Amino acid sequence: MGLAIKQSEMSPKYFGMPALLAALALVLLALPSRADEERVRIPDGCRELADRAGLPLTLTHAEAIRAIAYIRVMLSQDAAVARCRQALRGY
């Protein structure tokens, strides 16, 4: 009646676990930190809209993508929206 686990009785899944954990740790360390994320300036043609929305003059890449998507669905009857769309064509 031995309580010790013999090497041959261990699950084969256990032997891959350290390698899996090491690979996961490397992936997490390779991901960029949100604090180090590069910021981009808002084009001059979009400043009026940025002021209306209360946005800073620089955005992270993810914030810029969301802002561009939002500008695409805005009504173009507003002159500020038209100017911003024109400014974004050069980006």
C-alpha positions in Angstrom: 0.0 0.0 0.0 2.3 2.7 -1.2 1.2 6.3 -1.5 4.1 7.4 -3.6 3.4 7.9 -7.3 5.7 5.9 -9.5 7.2 7.5 -12.5 5.5 5.1 -14.8 2.1 5.9 -13.3 2.3 9.7 -14.1 0.0 11.0 -16.8 1.7 11.7 -20.2 0.1 15.1 -20.2 2.2 16.1 -17.2 5.5 15.9 -19.0 4.4 18.5 -21.6 3.2 20.9 -19.0 6.6 22.6 -18.2 7.2 23.2 -21.9 3.8 24.6 -22.3 4.2 27.0 -19.4 7.6 28.1 -20.7 6.2 28.8 -24.1 3.3 30.7 -22.6 5.7 32.8 -20.5 7.8 33.7 -23.6 4.7 34.7 -25.6 3.5 36.9 -22.7 6.9 38.5 -22.4 7.1 39.2 -26.1 3.8 41.1 -26.2 4.3 44.9 -26.2 3.4 46.6 -23.0 0.5 49.0 -23.2 2.6 51.6 -21.4 5.2 51.5 -24.1 2.6 51.7 -26.9 3.5 54.3 -29.6 1.1 57.3 -29.9 0.2 59.0 -33.2 -0.7 62.7 -33.7 -4.2 63.6 -34.8 -4.1 65.3 -38.2 -4.7 69.0 -38.2 -7.9 68.6 -40.2 -9.3 66.5 -37.4 -8.6 68.8 -34.5 -12.0 70.3 -34.4 -13.7 66.9 -34.1 -11.1 65.8 -31.5 -11.9 68.9 -29.4 -15.6 68.2 -29.7 -15.1 64.6 -28.5 -12.6 65.6 -25.8 -9.8 63.5 -27.3 -6.1 64.2 -26.6 -3.9 65.4 -29.5 -2.2 62.0 -29.6 -3.9 58.5 -29.7 -2.7 55.0 -29.4 -3.0 52.8 -32.5 -6.1 51.1 -31.2 -7.7 54.4 -30.3 -6.9 55.8 -33.8 -8.5 52.8 -35.5 -11.7 53.3 -33.5 -11.7 57.0 -34.2 -11.3 56.4 -38.0 -14.1 53.8 -37.9 -16.3 56.3 -36.1 -15.5 59.1 -38.6 -16.5 56.8 -41.5 -20.0 56.4 -40.1 -20.5 60.1 -39.2 -22.7 62.2 -41.5 -20.6 64.1 -44.0 -22.9 67.1 -44.0 -20.7 68.5 -41.2 -17.8 70.5 -42.6 -15.5 69.3 -39.8 -16.2 65.7 -40.7 -15.5 66.4 -44.4 -12.2 68.1 -43.5 -11.1 65.2 -41.2 -11.9 62.6 -43.9 -9.8 64.6 -46.4 -7.0 64.8 -43.9 -7.1 61.1 -43.2 -6.7 60.2 -46.9 -3.1 61.2 -46.6 -2.5 58.9 -43.6 
